[in-house]
Amino acid sequence: MSEQTAQPASDHLDIHDVERRVKAIFIGSVGNLVEWYDFYAYTAFALYFAPAFFPHSDPVVQQLNAAVLFAATFLMRPLGGWLFGFIADRYGRRLSLTLSVVCMCFGSLIIAVTPTYASIGIAAPAILALARVIEGLSLGGEYGASATYLSEVADPKHRGFYSSFQYVTLIGGQLTAIIVLLLLQKVFLTPDELKAWGWRIPFVIGAMLAIVAAVMRRGLHETEAFEEAKKVSKPTGSIVGLLNYPRELLLVVGLTAGGTAAFYTFTTYMQTFVKLSVGLTEDQTTFVIFGSLIFATILQPIYGGLSDKIGRKPLLIFFGIAGTLGTIPILTALKDTKSPFMAFLLICGAWIFVAGYTSINAIVKAELFPTNVRALGVGLPYAITVSIFGGTAPAVALYFKSIGHEDWFYYYLSGMIFLSLLIYSTMRDTKRDSAMHRHE
């Protein structure tokens, strides 16, 4: 929406406007949570179902196989970023958001009913791969569409705060997956039941939640920015139109590379790292990851709100400097500790700087592009970068571990963050120089 139309005309309209925005952000965020729950359920339960699909005597290789499949699904994310970005820019944000969560529903259902390797042989991991490809397609479109929607329904003075809820719900999806894991572990099933068939339950739950989210998203109102843009020019959502913004496209790549590698290291890979490298038990691993993710969730709106006060660029530079200098010491200390509490503190320490990226990366990207190519501009280059540097992070880390040089990954991650720091230090502050009001 334009800066002008975003301002309320009266106190009465202000209250109504705030209620409308909050409702829209809540529904959009809930859908995002459901999508990421479905996706992260794979990671949360990988320790249980990996033997069923990747039988091997070496647990590191077993997890490596699962991690490679995790990375392979990211190859679909650029296609999803293009497809759902095109739909969002051509036909509206609401339709794109609804279709993406329906797509995720199908992926979860397939995983829930896939037979094991013992039953159908190599077809089992092949079907699992198909399901993950569908989920990757869905998530590839979800990021750009939801980042665009949340940025456009937020009022100009609080875009950083409201947009931070994309990562609140993104991390919330992983937290929800862990809660389901804990309930199945501690309340409803024995370890043998969980490994035999209980790991299917979270995917059934995910499919059902996705249906609910799709129904809720159908009731969302379209953003004013999209409606105003249609009056200026006919929506296209084309890649040709996107190529008119080469600098912005390269900025998205540079912005994302180090941040996404750090994010997937301290979320997806941490569960495997603290179990296989630190040596914590499964219960200790679950509680350490759960606690650190709660801490990370709390940080998102705090940092997002801070960016509304001081700008986006200072937070990005903070992440770049602290991440470059702190990653190697934190991961080294984490590997050497045997204390679950110390592991928790170290991961939280990492989140203090990682949140400088996660809390505002969506709004920074949205503020780079005009309305007519915003969803595609945010989603496509982001998806490509995540596919290369984010989804591969667990596989790269486990590969270094499998050849006896796990510490090489620490330097790899630190180097990636440093490369993004170079971008952060030279880019404009999008809070003060935003394209949100442009509908060309």
Number of C-alpha atoms within 10 A of each C-alpha: 23 19 13 9 12 18 14 15 10 9 9 9 12 13 12 13 18 15 12 15 19 16 14 22 24 16 18 26 27 24 31 30 27 31 30 27 29 29 25 22 26 25 24 25 21 20 19 18 22 23 19 19 23 21 15 14 9 9 15 17 17 18 22 23 19 25 26 18 20 24 24 19 23 28 21 23 32 23 20 27 31 27 21 33 34 28 25 30 26 21 17 23 27 21 18 26 30 24 19 28 31 19 21 28 28 19 27 29 19 19 23 22 14 19 18 22 17 12 11 11 12 13 15 19 21 15 17 21 19 15 22 26 21 23 28 30 28 31 30 32 34 30 29 32 32 27 28 31 28 29 29 29 26 23 22 19 15 16 23 32 24 26 32 29 28 31 26 23 25 24 24 24 24 27 25 22 27 23 16 17 21 16 11 19 17 11 9 11 14 13 12 10 13 19 18 15 15 21 23 21 16 25 25 19 20 26 26 15 20 29 20 16 25 22 14 15 23 14 12 18 14 16 21 15 24 23 15 17 21 20 10 11 11 11 23 18 25 18 15 9 13 20 13 11 15 10 10 20 21 14 18 25 21 22 26 29 24 30 29 26 24 28 19 18 21 22 22 22 19 18 23 25 22 25 17 19 17 19 18 21 12 16 12 18 22 19 18 23 25 22 17 22 23 15 17 26 23 12 21 31 23 15 23 29 21 19 23 18 13 13 18 27 23 16 23 30 20 19 29 29 17 20 28 22 15 16 22 19 11 18 19 13 14 22 17 12 17 15 14 20 13 14 26 22 17 18 23 21 17 22 26 18 24 29 29 27 29 28 33 32 26 28 27 26 29 30 26 25 26 21 30 28 27 29 35 32 34 32 34 30 24 29 31 23 23 27 24 16 23 25 27 23 28 28 22 20 23 25 19 15 20 13 8 10 12 18 15 14 20 18 14 18 23 22 17 22 29 21 16 24 24 15 20 23 14 9 12 14 19 18 23 13 10 17 18 24 21 17 23 14
